[in-house]
């Protein structure tokens, strides 16, 4: 048997196939990392927006509480 015959399929078929798989895997990992970074940025933006809205609601409720307290003080039959 000629040992040259066994090495040729490896270099002609397996090596290019492995190279293609390695490049495709690297490309997918690179794309997925960028997508994950985009997702993290979107979540951070949503969290910041939600925090701003909650702060606005807290301020509004605080203002309503102060207004109710002033109205109660002005309309209360018992003066403090």
Secondary structure, DSSP 8 states (H G I E B T S, - for coil): --THHHHHHIIIIIHHHHHHHHHHHHHHHHHHHHHHHHHHHHHHHHHHHHHHHHHHHHHHHHHHHHHHHHHHHHH-SS--
